[in-house]
Amino acid sequence: MYYFTIYLVVVNLITFFLYGIDKSKAKHRKWRIKESVLLGFGFFGGAIGALLGMVVFRHKTKHWYFWIVNFLGLCVIFAVDWLIRLL
């Protein structure tokens, strides 16, 4: 359980900062972070950081699939947490 918590904190911080970096790059018309990377981080544990990044930086909020994938990622986090506690 302890390792899962550390993993979640780290991956959510990274995901949050990735959204901020991508928003900054978008404003300055530079090379961007791939959408698949942002979605992957959101789905595999970084959903909270992704959703916060979307709202705080107002980034990718108009893309419905970002909302769906990140909410599914949130479900994955809860399911894994439940399984860890069950075992």
PDB file with one MODEL, atoms N, CA, C and O in Angstrom:
MODEL        1
ATOM      1  N   MET A   1       0.832  -1.196   0.000  1.00  0.00           N
ATOM      2  CA  MET A   1       0.000   0.000   0.000  1.00  0.00           C
ATOM      3  C   MET A   1       0.869   1.251   0.000  1.00  0.00           C
ATOM      4  O   MET A   1       0.582   2.222  -0.699  1.00  0.00           O
ATOM      5  N   TYR A   2       1.928   1.214   0.787  1.00  0.00           N
ATOM      6  CA  TYR A   2       2.831   2.365   0.900  1.00  0.00           C
ATOM      7  C   TYR A   2       3.464   2.695  -0.453  1.00  0.00           C
ATOM      8  O   TYR A   2       3.556   3.864  -0.827  1.00  0.00           O
ATOM      9  N   TYR A   3       3.895   1.676  -1.179  1.00  0.00           N
ATOM     10  CA  TYR A   3       4.529   1.902  -2.484  1.00  0.00           C
ATOM     11  C   TYR A   3       3.541   2.457  -3.507  1.00  0.00           C
ATOM     12  O   TYR A   3       3.901   3.279  -4.349  1.00  0.00           O
ATOM     13  N   PHE A   4       2.311   2.003  -3.424  1.00  0.00           N
ATOM     14  CA  PHE A   4       1.282   2.495  -4.347  1.00  0.00           C
ATOM     15  C   PHE A   4       1.012   3.980  -4.099  1.00  0.00           C
ATOM     16  O   PHE A   4       0.822   4.746  -5.044  1.00  0.00           O
ATOM     17  N   THR A   5       0.998   4.378  -2.844  1.00  0.00           N
ATOM     18  CA  THR A   5       0.786   5.791  -2.505  1.00  0.00           C
ATOM     19  C   THR A   5       1.923   6.652  -3.032  1.00  0.00           C
ATOM     20  O   THR A   5       1.685   7.721  -3.595  1.00  0.00           O
ATOM     21  N   ILE A   6       3.150   6.196  -2.856  1.00  0.00           N
ATOM     22  CA  ILE A   6       4.304   6.938  -3.377  1.00  0.00           C
ATOM     23  C   ILE A   6       4.220   7.036  -4.894  1.00  0.00           C
ATOM     24  O   ILE A   6       4.460   8.099  -5.467  1.00  0.00           O
ATOM     25  N   TYR A   7       3.877   5.922  -5.547  1.00  0.00           N
ATOM     26  CA  TYR A   7       3.733   5.918  -6.999  1.00  0.00           C
ATOM     27  C   TYR A   7       2.697   6.948  -7.439  1.00  0.00           C
ATOM     28  O   TYR A   7       2.936   7.712  -8.374  1.00  0.00           O
ATOM     29  N   LEU A   8       1.549   6.969  -6.766  1.00  0.00           N
ATOM     30  CA  LEU A   8       0.482   7.901  -7.147  1.00  0.00           C
ATOM     31  C   LEU A   8       0.908   9.354  -6.978  1.00  0.00           C
ATOM     32  O   LEU A   8       0.622  10.192  -7.834  1.00  0.00           O
ATOM     33  N   VAL A   9       1.585   9.652  -5.886  1.00  0.00           N
ATOM     34  CA  VAL A   9       2.037  11.030  -5.662  1.00  0.00           C
ATOM     35  C   VAL A   9       3.006  11.450  -6.758  1.00  0.00           C
ATOM     36  O   VAL A   9       2.867  12.531  -7.330  1.00  0.00           O
ATOM     37  N   VAL A  10       3.976  10.612  -7.051  1.00  0.00           N
ATOM     38  CA  VAL A  10       4.996  10.940  -8.054  1.00  0.00           C
ATOM     39  C   VAL A  10       4.381  11.080  -9.443  1.00  0.00           C
ATOM     40  O   VAL A  10       4.638  12.064 -10.136  1.00  0.00           O
ATOM     41  N   VAL A  11       3.581  10.117  -9.853  1.00  0.00           N
ATOM     42  CA  VAL A  11       3.021  10.154 -11.211  1.00  0.00           C
ATOM     43  C   VAL A  11       2.028  11.310 -11.366  1.00  0.00           C
ATOM     44  O   VAL A  11       1.926  11.883 -12.451  1.00  0.00           O
ATOM     45  N   ASN A  12       1.304  11.659 -10.317  1.00  0.00           N
ATOM     46  CA  ASN A  12       0.383  12.788 -10.409  1.00  0.00           C
ATOM     47  C   ASN A  12       1.115  14.115 -10.482  1.00  0.00           C
ATOM     48  O   ASN A  12       0.688  15.011 -11.211  1.00  0.00           O
ATOM     49  N   LEU A  13       2.204  14.263  -9.748  1.00  0.00           N
ATOM     50  CA  LEU A  13       3.014  15.479  -9.849  1.00  0.00           C
ATOM     51  C   LEU A  13       3.600  15.619 -11.254  1.00  0.00           C
ATOM     52  O   LEU A  13       3.557  16.694 -11.852  1.00  0.00           O
ATOM     53  N   ILE A  14       4.140  14.529 -11.763  1.00  0.00           N
ATOM     54  CA  ILE A  14       4.711  14.553 -13.116  1.00  0.00           C
ATOM     55  C   ILE A  14       3.633  14.922 -14.131  1.00  0.00           C
ATOM     56  O   ILE A  14       3.863  15.757 -15.006  1.00  0.00           O
ATOM     57  N   THR A  15       2.461  14.304 -14.016  1.00  0.00           N
ATOM     58  CA  THR A  15       1.376  14.562 -14.960  1.00  0.00           C
ATOM     59  C   THR A  15       0.921  16.014 -14.905  1.00  0.00           C
ATOM     60  O   THR A  15       0.705  16.640 -15.942  1.00  0.00           O
ATOM     61  N   PHE A  16       0.775  16.547 -13.702  1.00  0.00           N
ATOM     62  CA  PHE A  16       0.377  17.942 -13.544  1.00  0.00           C
ATOM     63  C   PHE A  16       1.375  18.864 -14.236  1.00  0.00           C
ATOM     64  O   PHE A  16       0.982  19.779 -14.960  1.00  0.00           O
ATOM     65  N   PHE A  17       2.666  18.625 -14.013  1.00  0.00           N
ATOM     66  CA  PHE A  17       3.688  19.471 -14.623  1.00  0.00           C
ATOM     67  C   PHE A  17       3.755  19.276 -16.135  1.00  0.00           C
ATOM     68  O   PHE A  17       4.061  20.223 -16.860  1.00  0.00           O
ATOM     69  N   LEU A  18       3.478  18.076 -16.625  1.00  0.00           N
ATOM     70  CA  LEU A  18       3.438  17.852 -18.074  1.00  0.00           C
ATOM     71  C   LEU A  18       2.357  18.702 -18.731  1.00  0.00           C
ATOM     72  O   LEU A  18       2.576  19.266 -19.803  1.00  0.00           O
ATOM     73  N   TYR A  19       1.205  18.796 -18.102  1.00  0.00           N
ATOM     74  CA  TYR A  19       0.132  19.638 -18.641  1.00  0.00           C
ATOM     75  C   TYR A  19       0.544  21.102 -18.649  1.00  0.00           C
ATOM     76  O   TYR A  19       0.260  21.825 -19.604  1.00  0.00           O
ATOM     77  N   GLY A  20       1.218  21.545 -17.581  1.00  0.00           N
ATOM     78  CA  GLY A  20       1.690  22.926 -17.531  1.00  0.00           C
ATOM     79  C   GLY A  20       2.741  23.216 -18.579  1.00  0.00           C
ATOM     80  O   GLY A  20       2.716  24.270 -19.214  1.00  0.00           O
ATOM     81  N   ILE A  21       3.670  22.284 -18.767  1.00  0.00           N
ATOM     82  CA  ILE A  21       4.725  22.449 -19.766  1.00  0.00           C
ATOM     83  C   ILE A  21       4.118  22.473 -21.166  1.00  0.00           C
ATOM     84  O   ILE A  21       4.504  23.290 -22.001  1.00  0.00           O
ATOM     85  N   ASP A  22       3.161  21.569 -21.420  1.00  0.00           N
ATOM     86  CA  ASP A  22       2.548  21.524 -22.746  1.00  0.00           C
ATOM     87  C   ASP A  22       1.761  22.798 -23.032  1.00  0.00           C
ATOM     88  O   ASP A  22       1.767  23.289 -24.160  1.00  0.00           O
ATOM     89  N   LYS A  23       1.091  23.331 -22.031  1.00  0.00           N
ATOM     90  CA  LYS A  23       0.356  24.577 -22.219  1.00  0.00           C
ATOM     91  C   LYS A  23       1.318  25.723 -22.540  1.00  0.00           C
ATOM     92  O   LYS A  23       1.043  26.548 -23.411  1.00  0.00           O
ATOM     93  N   SER A  24       2.434  25.765 -21.836  1.00  0.00           N
ATOM     94  CA  SER A  24       3.440  26.802 -22.088  1.00  0.00           C
ATOM     95  C   SER A  24       4.016  26.677 -23.496  1.00  0.00           C
ATOM     96  O   SER A  24       4.208  27.677 -24.186  1.00  0.00           O
ATOM     97  N   LYS A  25       4.288  25.448 -23.914  1.00  0.00           N
ATOM     98  CA  LYS A  25       4.801  25.235 -25.268  1.00  0.00           C
ATOM     99  C   LYS A  25       3.763  25.624 -26.316  1.00  0.00           C
ATOM    100  O   LYS A  25       4.115  26.137 -27.378  1.00  0.00           O
ATOM    101  N   ALA A  26       2.503  25.384 -26.026  1.00  0.00           N
ATOM    102  CA  ALA A  26       1.444  25.757 -26.972  1.00  0.00           C
ATOM    103  C   ALA A  26       1.380  27.271 -27.134  1.00  0.00           C
ATOM    104  O   ALA A  26       1.194  27.771 -28.243  1.00  0.00           O
ATOM    105  N   LYS A  27       1.531  27.991 -26.044  1.00  0.00           N
ATOM    106  CA  LYS A  27       1.490  29.455 -26.108  1.00  0.00           C
ATOM    107  C   LYS A  27       2.651  30.027 -26.910  1.00  0.00           C
ATOM    108  O   LYS A  27       2.507  31.038 -27.596  1.00  0.00           O
ATOM    109  N   HIS A  28       3.812  29.364 -26.817  1.00  0.00           N
ATOM    110  CA  HIS A  28       5.011  29.857 -27.491  1.00  0.00           C
ATOM    111  C   HIS A  28       5.266  29.178 -28.840  1.00  0.00           C
ATOM    112  O   HIS A  28       6.333  29.336 -29.434  1.00  0.00           O
ATOM    113  N   ARG A  29       4.275  28.425 -29.310  1.00  0.00           N
ATOM    114  CA  ARG A  29       4.352  27.737 -30.609  1.00  0.00           C
ATOM    115  C   ARG A  29       5.626  26.905 -30.770  1.00  0.00           C
ATOM    116  O   ARG A  29       6.325  26.994 -31.779  1.00  0.00           O
ATOM    117  N   LYS A  30       5.908  26.095 -29.750  1.00  0.00           N
ATOM    118  CA  LYS A  30       7.061  25.200 -29.779  1.00  0.00           C
ATOM    119  C   LYS A  30       6.574  23.760 -29.903  1.00  0.00           C
ATOM    120  O   LYS A  30       5.373  23.491 -29.891  1.00  0.00           O
ATOM    121  N   TRP A  31       7.546  22.827 -30.026  1.00  0.00           N
ATOM    122  CA  TRP A  31       7.216  21.412 -30.095  1.00  0.00           C
ATOM    123  C   TRP A  31       6.470  21.018 -28.839  1.00  0.00           C
ATOM    124  O   TRP A  31       6.842  21.404 -27.731  1.00  0.00           O
ATOM    125  N   ARG A  32       5.409  20.242 -29.023  1.00  0.00           N
ATOM    126  CA  ARG A  32       4.503  19.896 -27.938  1.00  0.00           C
ATOM    127  C   ARG A  32       4.722  18.478 -27.441  1.00  0.00           C
ATOM    128  O   ARG A  32       5.372  17.667 -28.100  1.00  0.00           O
ATOM    129  N   ILE A  33       4.176  18.196 -26.283  1.00  0.00           N
ATOM    130  CA  ILE A  33       4.144  16.842 -25.739  1.00  0.00           C
ATOM    131  C   ILE A  33       3.013  16.103 -26.453  1.00  0.00           C
ATOM    132  O   ILE A  33       1.922  16.647 -26.622  1.00  0.00           O
ATOM    133  N   LYS A  34       3.274  14.868 -26.869  1.00  0.00           N
ATOM    134  CA  LYS A  34       2.260  14.098 -27.593  1.00  0.00           C
ATOM    135  C   LYS A  34       1.030  13.878 -26.726  1.00  0.00           C
ATOM    136  O   LYS A  34       1.126  13.685 -25.513  1.00  0.00           O
ATOM    137  N   GLU A  35      -0.119  13.911 -27.371  1.00  0.00           N
ATOM    138  CA  GLU A  35      -1.363  13.650 -26.650  1.00  0.00           C
ATOM    139  C   GLU A  35      -1.359  12.262 -26.035  1.00  0.00           C
ATOM    140  O   GLU A  35      -1.904  12.065 -24.950  1.00  0.00           O
ATOM    141  N   SER A  36      -0.751  11.299 -26.715  1.00  0.00           N
ATOM    142  CA  SER A  36      -0.712   9.935 -26.184  1.00  0.00           C
ATOM    143  C   SER A  36       0.066   9.871 -24.869  1.00  0.00           C
ATOM    144  O   SER A  36      -0.257   9.067 -23.995  1.00  0.00           O
ATOM    145  N   VAL A  37       1.080  10.707 -24.728  1.00  0.00           N
ATOM    146  CA  VAL A  37       1.851  10.755 -23.475  1.00  0.00           C
ATOM    147  C   VAL A  37       0.979  11.331 -22.366  1.00  0.00           C
ATOM    148  O   VAL A  37       0.926  10.774 -21.269  1.00  0.00           O
ATOM    149  N   LEU A  38       0.297  12.433 -22.638  1.00  0.00           N
ATOM    150  CA  LEU A  38      -0.581  13.044 -21.642  1.00  0.00           C
ATOM    151  C   LEU A  38      -1.698  12.080 -21.235  1.00  0.00           C
ATOM    152  O   LEU A  38      -2.004  11.935 -20.052  1.00  0.00           O
ATOM    153  N   LEU A  39      -2.295  11.431 -22.218  1.00  0.00           N
ATOM    154  CA  LEU A  39      -3.373  10.484 -21.921  1.00  0.00           C
ATOM    155  C   LEU A  39      -2.853   9.258 -21.182  1.00  0.00           C
ATOM    156  O   LEU A  39      -3.518   8.750 -20.280  1.00  0.00           O
ATOM    157  N   GLY A  40      -1.678   8.784 -21.555  1.00  0.00           N
ATOM    158  CA  GLY A  40      -1.086   7.625 -20.886  1.00  0.00           C
ATOM    159  C   GLY A  40      -0.797   7.893 -19.420  1.00  0.00           C
ATOM    160  O   GLY A  40      -1.110   7.072 -18.559  1.00  0.00           O
ATOM    161  N   PHE A  41      -0.206   9.034 -19.142  1.00  0.00           N
ATOM    162  CA  PHE A  41       0.061   9.382 -17.753  1.00  0.00           C
ATOM    163  C   PHE A  41      -1.239   9.510 -16.969  1.00  0.00           C
ATOM    164  O   PHE A  41      -1.317   9.089 -15.814  1.00  0.00           O
ATOM    165  N   GLY A  42      -2.252  10.086 -17.592  1.00  0.00           N
ATOM    166  CA  GLY A  42      -3.539  10.234 -16.924  1.00  0.00           C
ATOM    167  C   GLY A  42      -4.203   8.902 -16.636  1.00  0.00           C
ATOM    168  O   GLY A  42      -4.798   8.719 -15.574  1.00  0.00           O
ATOM    169  N   PHE A  43      -4.108   7.982 -17.563  1.00  0.00           N
ATOM    170  CA  PHE A  43      -4.772   6.693 -17.399  1.00  0.00           C
ATOM    171  C   PHE A  43      -4.044   5.791 -16.411  1.00  0.00           C
ATOM    172  O   PHE A  43      -4.681   5.059 -15.653  1.00  0.00           O
ATOM    173  N   PHE A  44      -2.722   5.840 -16.414  1.00  0.00           N
ATOM    174  CA  PHE A  44      -1.944   4.926 -15.581  1.00  0.00           C
ATOM    175  C   PHE A  44      -1.513   5.541 -14.250  1.00  0.00           C
ATOM    176  O   PHE A  44      -0.359   5.418 -13.841  1.00  0.00           O
ATOM    177  N   GLY A  45      -2.441   6.193 -13.594  1.00  0.00           N
ATOM    178  CA  GLY A  45      -2.196   6.652 -12.235  1.00  0.00           C
ATOM    179  C   GLY A  45      -2.192   8.150 -12.043  1.00  0.00           C
ATOM    180  O   GLY A  45      -2.327   8.619 -10.913  1.00  0.00           O
ATOM    181  N   GLY A  46      -2.043   8.914 -13.102  1.00  0.00           N
ATOM    182  CA  GLY A  46      -1.937  10.357 -12.964  1.00  0.00           C
ATOM    183  C   GLY A  46      -3.216  11.106 -13.254  1.00  0.00           C
ATOM    184  O   GLY A  46      -3.175  12.267 -13.661  1.00  0.00           O
ATOM    185  N   ALA A  47      -4.349  10.464 -13.054  1.00  0.00           N
ATOM    186  CA  ALA A  47      -5.634  11.080 -13.399  1.00  0.00           C
ATOM    187  C   ALA A  47      -5.918  12.328 -12.578  1.00  0.00           C
ATOM    188  O   ALA A  47      -6.454  13.303 -13.105  1.00  0.00           O
ATOM    189  N   ILE A  48      -5.575  12.313 -11.316  1.00  0.00           N
ATOM    190  CA  ILE A  48      -5.835  13.481 -10.465  1.00  0.00           C
ATOM    191  C   ILE A  48      -4.979  14.656 -10.929  1.00  0.00           C
ATOM    192  O   ILE A  48      -5.469  15.779 -11.046  1.00  0.00           O
ATOM    193  N   GLY A  49      -3.704  14.395 -11.192  1.00  0.00           N
ATOM    194  CA  GLY A  49      -2.824  15.444 -11.700  1.00  0.00           C
ATOM    195  C   GLY A  49      -3.256  15.943 -13.065  1.00  0.00           C
ATOM    196  O   GLY A  49      -3.142  17.131 -13.365  1.00  0.00           O
ATOM    197  N   ALA A  50      -3.753  15.032 -13.892  1.00  0.00           N
ATOM    198  CA  ALA A  50      -4.216  15.419 -15.227  1.00  0.00           C
ATOM    199  C   ALA A  50      -5.456  16.304 -15.144  1.00  0.00           C
ATOM    200  O   ALA A  50      -5.537  17.334 -15.813  1.00  0.00           O
ATOM    201  N   LEU A  51      -6.407  15.902 -14.331  1.00  0.00           N
ATOM    202  CA  LEU A  51      -7.635  16.698 -14.198  1.00  0.00           C
ATOM    203  C   LEU A  51      -7.333  18.062 -13.579  1.00  0.00           C
ATOM    204  O   LEU A  51      -7.885  19.076 -14.005  1.00  0.00           O
ATOM    205  N   LEU A  52      -6.462  18.085 -12.582  1.00  0.00           N
ATOM    206  CA  LEU A  52      -6.064  19.374 -12.004  1.00  0.00           C
ATOM    207  C   LEU A  52      -5.328  20.230 -13.024  1.00  0.00           C
ATOM    208  O   LEU A  52      -5.557  21.437 -13.106  1.00  0.00           O
ATOM    209  N   GLY A  53      -4.441  19.609 -13.805  1.00  0.00           N
ATOM    210  CA  GLY A  53      -3.712  20.329 -14.838  1.00  0.00           C
ATOM    211  C   GLY A  53      -4.632  20.885 -15.908  1.00  0.00           C
ATOM    212  O   GLY A  53      -4.423  21.991 -16.407  1.00  0.00           O
ATOM    213  N   MET A  54      -5.646  20.117 -16.256  1.00  0.00           N
ATOM    214  CA  MET A  54      -6.605  20.588 -17.250  1.00  0.00           C
ATOM    215  C   MET A  54      -7.334  21.835 -16.748  1.00  0.00           C
ATOM    216  O   MET A  54      -7.530  22.793 -17.495  1.00  0.00           O
ATOM    217  N   VAL A  55      -7.729  21.812 -15.487  1.00  0.00           N
ATOM    218  CA  VAL A  55      -8.500  22.924 -14.933  1.00  0.00           C
ATOM    219  C   VAL A  55      -7.607  24.128 -14.622  1.00  0.00           C
ATOM    220  O   VAL A  55      -7.939  25.257 -14.987  1.00  0.00           O
ATOM    221  N   VAL A  56      -6.484  23.893 -13.955  1.00  0.00           N
ATOM    222  CA  VAL A  56      -5.596  24.991 -13.547  1.00  0.00           C
ATOM    223  C   VAL A  56      -5.015  25.711 -14.756  1.00  0.00           C
ATOM    224  O   VAL A  56      -5.020  26.941 -14.814  1.00  0.00           O
ATOM    225  N   PHE A  57      -4.510  24.938 -15.730  1.00  0.00           N
ATOM    226  CA  PHE A  57      -3.878  25.544 -16.903  1.00  0.00           C
ATOM    227  C   PHE A  57      -4.865  25.792 -18.036  1.00  0.00           C
ATOM    228  O   PHE A  57      -4.491  26.347 -19.070  1.00  0.00           O
ATOM    229  N   ARG A  58      -6.111  25.391 -17.857  1.00  0.00           N
ATOM    230  CA  ARG A  58      -7.139  25.476 -18.902  1.00  0.00           C
ATOM    231  C   ARG A  58      -6.601  24.899 -20.211  1.00  0.00           C
ATOM    232  O   ARG A  58      -6.570  25.555 -21.252  1.00  0.00           O
ATOM    233  N   HIS A  59      -6.182  23.646 -20.101  1.00  0.00           N
ATOM    234  CA  HIS A  59      -5.518  22.985 -21.221  1.00  0.00           C
ATOM    235  C   HIS A  59      -6.211  21.668 -21.532  1.00  0.00           C
ATOM    236  O   HIS A  59      -6.434  20.851 -20.639  1.00  0.00           O
ATOM    237  N   LYS A  60      -6.546  21.468 -22.781  1.00  0.00           N
ATOM    238  CA  LYS A  60      -7.188  20.254 -23.297  1.00  0.00           C
ATOM    239  C   LYS A  60      -8.602  20.067 -22.743  1.00  0.00           C
ATOM    240  O   LYS A  60      -9.122  18.951 -22.759  1.00  0.00           O
ATOM    241  N   THR A  61      -9.214  21.109 -22.267  1.00  0.00           N
ATOM    242  CA  THR A  61     -10.548  20.982 -21.684  1.00  0.00           C
ATOM    243  C   THR A  61     -11.643  20.833 -22.727  1.00  0.00           C
ATOM    244  O   THR A  61     -12.738  20.372 -22.404  1.00  0.00           O
ATOM    245  N   LYS A  62     -11.376  21.210 -23.955  1.00  0.00           N
ATOM    246  CA  LYS A  62     -12.386  21.102 -25.009  1.00  0.00           C
ATOM    247  C   LYS A  62     -12.371  19.743 -25.704  1.00  0.00           C
ATOM    248  O   LYS A  62     -13.246  19.450 -26.518  1.00  0.00           O
ATOM    249  N   HIS A  63     -11.385  18.922 -25.386  1.00  0.00           N
ATOM    250  CA  HIS A  63     -11.277  17.588 -25.981  1.00  0.00           C
ATOM    251  C   HIS A  63     -11.996  16.587 -25.071  1.00  0.00           C
ATOM    252  O   HIS A  63     -11.519  16.291 -23.976  1.00  0.00           O
ATOM    253  N   TRP A  64     -13.124  16.076 -25.515  1.00  0.00           N
ATOM    254  CA  TRP A  64     -13.927  15.179 -24.689  1.00  0.00           C
ATOM    255  C   TRP A  64     -13.171  13.922 -24.288  1.00  0.00           C
ATOM    256  O   TRP A  64     -13.376  13.389 -23.197  1.00  0.00           O
ATOM    257  N   TYR A  65     -12.288  13.444 -25.177  1.00  0.00           N
ATOM    258  CA  TYR A  65     -11.603  12.191 -24.885  1.00  0.00           C
ATOM    259  C   TYR A  65     -10.592  12.346 -23.746  1.00  0.00           C
ATOM    260  O   TYR A  65     -10.260  11.355 -23.096  1.00  0.00           O
ATOM    261  N   PHE A  66     -10.101  13.543 -23.490  1.00  0.00           N
ATOM    262  CA  PHE A  66      -9.236  13.754 -22.333  1.00  0.00           C
ATOM    263  C   PHE A  66     -10.044  13.589 -21.043  1.00  0.00           C
ATOM    264  O   PHE A  66      -9.565  12.988 -20.081  1.00  0.00           O
ATOM    265  N   TRP A  67     -11.243  14.112 -21.024  1.00  0.00           N
ATOM    266  CA  TRP A  67     -12.093  13.953 -19.847  1.00  0.00           C
ATOM    267  C   TRP A  67     -12.411  12.476 -19.615  1.00  0.00           C
ATOM    268  O   TRP A  67     -12.322  11.986 -18.489  1.00  0.00           O
ATOM    269  N   ILE A  68     -12.779  11.777 -20.675  1.00  0.00           N
ATOM    270  CA  ILE A  68     -13.152  10.360 -20.550  1.00  0.00           C
ATOM    271  C   ILE A  68     -11.978   9.521 -20.068  1.00  0.00           C
ATOM    272  O   ILE A  68     -12.117   8.757 -19.113  1.00  0.00           O
ATOM    273  N   VAL A  69     -10.829   9.651 -20.711  1.00  0.00           N
ATOM    274  CA  VAL A  69      -9.659   8.839 -20.354  1.00  0.00           C
ATOM    275  C   VAL A  69      -9.217   9.133 -18.924  1.00  0.00           C
ATOM    276  O   VAL A  69      -8.868   8.215 -18.182  1.00  0.00           O
ATOM    277  N   ASN A  70      -9.231  10.397 -18.536  1.00  0.00           N
ATOM    278  CA  ASN A  70      -8.795  10.726 -17.180  1.00  0.00           C
ATOM    279  C   ASN A  70      -9.786  10.239 -16.125  1.00  0.00           C
ATOM    280  O   ASN A  70      -9.371   9.816 -15.046  1.00  0.00           O
ATOM    281  N   PHE A  71     -11.079  10.290 -16.414  1.00  0.00           N
ATOM    282  CA  PHE A  71     -12.044   9.732 -15.465  1.00  0.00           C
ATOM    283  C   PHE A  71     -11.938   8.206 -15.406  1.00  0.00           C
ATOM    284  O   PHE A  71     -12.113   7.616 -14.340  1.00  0.00           O
ATOM    285  N   LEU A  72     -11.654   7.567 -16.534  1.00  0.00           N
ATOM    286  CA  LEU A  72     -11.406   6.122 -16.518  1.00  0.00           C
ATOM    287  C   LEU A  72     -10.142   5.808 -15.711  1.00  0.00           C
ATOM    288  O   LEU A  72     -10.094   4.824 -14.973  1.00  0.00           O
ATOM    289  N   GLY A  73      -9.130   6.649 -15.859  1.00  0.00           N
ATOM    290  CA  GLY A  73      -7.912   6.486 -15.062  1.00  0.00           C
ATOM    291  C   GLY A  73      -8.191   6.610 -13.583  1.00  0.00           C
ATOM    292  O   GLY A  73      -7.595   5.899 -12.774  1.00  0.00           O
ATOM    293  N   LEU A  74      -9.089   7.504 -13.221  1.00  0.00           N
ATOM    294  CA  LEU A  74      -9.493   7.651 -11.825  1.00  0.00           C
ATOM    295  C   LEU A  74     -10.165   6.367 -11.334  1.00  0.00           C
ATOM    296  O   LEU A  74      -9.944   5.940 -10.201  1.00  0.00           O
ATOM    297  N   CYS A  75     -10.975   5.762 -12.180  1.00  0.00           N
ATOM    298  CA  CYS A  75     -11.603   4.483 -11.834  1.00  0.00           C
ATOM    299  C   CYS A  75     -10.560   3.387 -11.655  1.00  0.00           C
ATOM    300  O   CYS A  75     -10.687   2.542 -10.769  1.00  0.00           O
ATOM    301  N   VAL A  76      -9.529   3.401 -12.496  1.00  0.00           N
ATOM    302  CA  VAL A  76      -8.455   2.414 -12.376  1.00  0.00           C
ATOM    303  C   VAL A  76      -7.735   2.588 -11.035  1.00  0.00           C
ATOM    304  O   VAL A  76      -7.430   1.602 -10.362  1.00  0.00           O
ATOM    305  N   ILE A  77      -7.464   3.829 -10.649  1.00  0.00           N
ATOM    306  CA  ILE A  77      -6.806   4.088  -9.361  1.00  0.00           C
ATOM    307  C   ILE A  77      -7.647   3.519  -8.220  1.00  0.00           C
ATOM    308  O   ILE A  77      -7.117   2.835  -7.345  1.00  0.00           O
ATOM    309  N   PHE A  78      -8.946   3.795  -8.221  1.00  0.00           N
ATOM    310  CA  PHE A  78      -9.817   3.292  -7.156  1.00  0.00           C
ATOM    311  C   PHE A  78      -9.893   1.765  -7.166  1.00  0.00           C
ATOM    312  O   PHE A  78      -9.917   1.137  -6.107  1.00  0.00           O
ATOM    313  N   ALA A  79      -9.930   1.172  -8.349  1.00  0.00           N
ATOM    314  CA  ALA A  79      -9.998  -0.286  -8.442  1.00  0.00           C
ATOM    315  C   ALA A  79      -8.719  -0.933  -7.916  1.00  0.00           C
ATOM    316  O   ALA A  79      -8.781  -1.914  -7.175  1.00  0.00           O
ATOM    317  N   VAL A  80      -7.578  -0.400  -8.288  1.00  0.00           N
ATOM    318  CA  VAL A  80      -6.303  -0.954  -7.814  1.00  0.00           C
ATOM    319  C   VAL A  80      -6.179  -0.772  -6.305  1.00  0.00           C
ATOM    320  O   VAL A  80      -5.742  -1.684  -5.602  1.00  0.00           O
ATOM    321  N   ASP A  81      -6.556   0.384  -5.814  1.00  0.00           N
ATOM    322  CA  ASP A  81      -6.521   0.630  -4.369  1.00  0.00           C
ATOM    323  C   ASP A  81      -7.421  -0.356  -3.639  1.00  0.00           C
ATOM    324  O   ASP A  81      -7.046  -0.894  -2.597  1.00  0.00           O
ATOM    325  N   TRP A  82      -8.599  -0.589  -4.181  1.00  0.00           N
ATOM    326  CA  TRP A  82      -9.528  -1.536  -3.569  1.00  0.00           C
ATOM    327  C   TRP A  82      -8.931  -2.947  -3.560  1.00  0.00           C
ATOM    328  O   TRP A  82      -9.031  -3.656  -2.559  1.00  0.00           O
ATOM    329  N   LEU A  83      -8.312  -3.352  -4.669  1.00  0.00           N
ATOM    330  CA  LEU A  83      -7.701  -4.683  -4.740  1.00  0.00           C
ATOM    331  C   LEU A  83      -6.544  -4.832  -3.757  1.00  0.00           C
ATOM    332  O   LEU A  83      -6.381  -5.883  -3.138  1.00  0.00           O
ATOM    333  N   ILE A  84      -5.743  -3.781  -3.613  1.00  0.00           N
ATOM    334  CA  ILE A  84      -4.623  -3.825  -2.666  1.00  0.00           C
ATOM    335  C   ILE A  84      -5.143  -3.976  -1.237  1.00  0.00           C
ATOM    336  O   ILE A  84      -4.613  -4.762  -0.452  1.00  0.00           O
ATOM    337  N   ARG A  85      -6.171  -3.225  -0.917  1.00  0.00           N
ATOM    338  CA  ARG A  85      -6.742  -3.321   0.421  1.00  0.00           C
ATOM    339  C   ARG A  85      -7.427  -4.656   0.665  1.00  0.00           C
ATOM    340  O   ARG A  85      -7.460  -5.142   1.795  1.00  0.00           O
ATOM    341  N   LEU A  86      -7.970  -5.247  -0.381  1.00  0.00           N
ATOM    342  CA  LEU A  86      -8.632  -6.533  -0.273  1.00  0.00           C
ATOM    343  C   LEU A  86      -7.634  -7.650   0.032  1.00  0.00           C
ATOM    344  O   LEU A  86      -7.925  -8.565   0.803  1.00  0.00           O
ATOM    345  N   LEU A  87      -6.468  -7.564  -0.577  1.00  0.00           N
ATOM    346  CA  LEU A  87      -5.443  -8.591  -0.384  1.00  0.00           C
ATOM    347  C   LEU A  87      -4.686  -8.277   0.854  1.00  0.00           C
ATOM    348  O   LEU A  87      -3.767  -9.011   1.218  1.00  0.00           O
TER     349      LEU A  87
ENDMDL
END
